[in-house]
């Protein structure tokens, strides 16, 4: 809870510092940094270890950020994260920043997964239906997860609609093992 609140404050501060043209590039860079930090144990170790000086930690982060096309303001922001020892919050800050960008644009991020790749016509139909139901613009990302077997798994923020065979079997298992 505290980590999320701190991440939201940092994300809001960065969002207010950026001018409109650089917001999307900052979003892409922060998402990339957040993913790199979440996936790379070596990066987490290099940034969290007291053995390495702040300049080295910042250098590593700036190098990754530069490769991701990060605006200069975000690089200065990373400097503050290193100085305040808040780099471990980077994935949460990236997520909170993305939410702020979506709110400012009036869009909703939606993740739709299915067992097989959906044809373009079906993707368009799902996107249109989501737009109608939510009464706002949606940014839908489609991907496949063969373990679903069949059906759709739709994630809208913290809300999940799971109509997959796997999800239904899991629900049945929970009901049957409850007693």
N, C-alpha and C positions, 0 to 999 in steps of 0.2 A: 504494500500500500504506500509506504513512504517513498520507495524507489520510483513508483509510478508517478506520484505527485511531484517529485523532484524532476523527473524526466519531462513532465508536462511543462513545468516552469522554464526549464532550459529550452525546450522546443518553442515555447511561446516567445521567449526572448530572442531567439534566433530568427523566428518568423517576422518579428517586428523590425529587426535590423535589415532584412533583405528588401531590395526593390523588386517590383513585380516581374521583370524579365528573368531575374536570377533564381526565382523561387523553385521552378521546376528542375533546374540543374542541381540546385541544392538538395532537393528531394531525392533525386536519383543518386547523388553522391552519398548522402546520409544513409539511404537504404543499402547501398553497396558496402559502406563502412560497417553498418550494423550487421549485415550478413557475414562479412569477413571476420568481424570480431566474434560473432556467435559460432562460426564454423572452425576458426583457426585457434587451436590451443596455443600454438607458438606465438601468435599475435597477442592473445590475452596474457600470456606469460611475460612477453617483452614489455607490455604496457603496465602490467600490475606489479612487476618485480621491483623491489626497492634497490636492487643491484644496479639497474640502469638509471642514469641521470635523466632529468626532465627533458633535456635537449635531445637525447637519443630517442626517448619515447615520442616526443613531438615529431622528430624527423621521420620515424617510421610511419606515423599516422599521416603526415603531410605527403609522403611519397605515395601511399595508397590513395589518398584523396586526390592528388594531382592526376594519377592514372584514371580516376573516375570523373575527371572534368569538374572538379569542385571549385566554386567561386572563392575569391580571396576572403570574403567575410567568414565563410565556413572554416577556412584555415585558421583565422584568428580565433574563432569559436573553439576549435580543437585545442588551441593553445590554452584557453581558459579551462577547458575540461581537464587537461593534463595538470595545470597548476592547482586546481581544486580537487584533484584526485577523484574525478567523476567519469573517467573514461569507461568504466565498467557499465555505465548507464547508456552507452551509445546505442545498443539495439532498441532500448525503450524510448530513447529520445527520437530515434529515426521513426519509430511507429507513431509517437505522439505528433511529430512534425508532419507526417503524411496525413494524419487525421485533420490537422489544422489546414493544410493545403486543400484537402477535399471539402471541408466546411466552407472555406473562402470561395471555392469554385461552385459550390452547391451540388457536388457529386457524391455518390456513394460507391465505395469499393465493394465489389462482389466477387467471390471466388466460387466457381462452379467446377466440380470434378465429376467425371463419369468413368465407367469401365473402359469405354472405347472412345476414340475421337469422334466428336459430333460434327455432322456436316454443317457447312456455312449457313444453310437455310434454317436449320434447327438452332444454331447459335443466335442468329438474328431474331428468331421467334422468342427465345428465352430472354434475350436482352430487351426486346420490346415489352414483353410481359412484365419483367422486373421494373422497367421504367414506369409502366402504367400502375402497378401495384404500389410502388414506393412514392409515386408522384414527384420524382426528381430524376435528374440525369444519373446514369449509372456507368461505371467503368468496370466491365466484366472481364475477368480473366478465366479462360477455360483451360483445363488440363485433365489428363487421364490418370487414373489409378486402377489398374486391372483388378486389384483385390476387392473392389466394390461389387463385382460380378455383373450387376445391372442397376439402373436407377441413377439418380442425381444426388449429389451432396452439395448444398448451397450454403455458403458462409457470408453473412452480412454483419460485419463487425463481430459482436459477441453472440449474435443470433445464428443458430445453425438449423437448417432444414435438411433432414437426412431421410431420403426415400430409397436408399440403396438396399440391396438384398443383405449385404453385410450388416448394415445398421439395423435392419429389422430383425435379423437373427440375433444380434447382440441384445436388442430390447427384449426379445422373447426369452433369452437366456437369463437376463436380469429378473424378469417376472417369475420364471420357473424356479430359480434358485433363491428367491426372496424368502420362501417359507421353509 
